[in-house]
């Protein structure tokens, strides 16, 4: 994965960069010219990125819960996100 926009080698990619990479992976997997082996490798990369996104979102939610507990109680969780991540834990 490419370095983040700040150019610092130790910086983690932003959540937006991770999502962009997931979108690229999806397009590549959907392309019939990608091939099975490449698609499997891309799928594995996508799982790793999705897990990193999950952790970042959980960290962000925890910060919001500390900063504003009342707001955190009203934050909706979409069923799709809940289904994707809560069932794996």
C-alpha positions in Angstrom: 0.0 0.0 0.0 1.3 3.5 -0.8 2.5 5.9 1.8 -0.1 8.4 3.1 -0.4 11.9 1.7 1.8 13.5 4.4 4.8 11.7 2.9 6.1 10.5 6.3 7.0 6.8 6.1 5.7 5.9 9.5 2.3 7.5 9.1 -0.7 5.2 8.9 -2.9 5.7 5.9 -6.0 7.7 6.7 -9.4 5.9 6.9 -10.3 7.6 3.6 -7.2 6.2 1.9 -8.0 2.7 3.2 -11.6 3.0 1.9 -10.3 4.2 -1.5 -8.0 1.1 -1.6 -10.9 -1.1 -0.7 -12.8 0.4 -3.7 -9.9 -0.2 -6.0 -9.7 -3.8 -4.8 -13.4 -4.3 -5.4 -13.0 -3.0 -9.0 -10.1 -5.2 -9.6 -11.8 -8.3 -8.3 -14.9 -7.5 -10.4 -12.7 -7.3 -13.5 -12.8 -10.7 -15.3 -9.2 -10.1 -16.5 -7.8 -10.1 -12.9 -7.7 -13.9 -12.6 -8.4 -16.2 -9.8 -5.1 -16.1 -8.0 -4.8 -12.3 -8.1 -8.4 -12.0 -7.0 -7.7 -14.2 -4.0 -4.7 -12.1 -3.1 -6.7 -8.9 -3.4 -9.5 -10.4 -1.3 -7.0 -11.2 1.5 -5.6 -7.7 1.3 -9.2 -6.4 1.5 -9.9 -8.4 4.6 -6.8 -6.9 6.3 -7.8 -3.4 5.3 -11.4 -3.9 6.4 -10.1 -5.1 9.8 -7.9 -2.0 10.1 -10.9 0.2 9.3 -13.0 -1.6 11.9 -10.3 -1.0 14.6 -10.1 2.7 13.6 -13.8 3.2 13.8 -14.0 1.4 17.1 -11.2 3.7 18.4 -13.1 6.8 17.1 -16.3 5.7 18.8 -14.5 5.2 22.1 -13.1 8.7 21.9 -16.6 10.1 21.2 -17.9 8.1 24.2 -15.3 9.8 26.4 -15.8 13.3 25.0 -19.6 13.2 24.8 -21.2 10.1 26.3 -24.7 11.4 25.5 -23.9 11.8 21.9 -22.4 8.4 21.7 -25.7 6.8 23.0 -27.5 8.4 20.0 -25.0 7.3 17.3 -26.7 4.9 15.0 -25.0 1.7 13.9 -26.2 0.6 10.5 -27.2 -3.1 10.3 -24.7 -3.7 7.5 -21.7 -2.5 9.6 -22.9 -4.3 12.7 -23.4 -7.6 10.7 -20.0 -7.4 9.1 -18.0 -6.8 12.2 -19.9 -7.8 15.3 -20.4 -11.4 14.1 -16.7 -11.9 13.7 -15.7 -11.0 17.2 
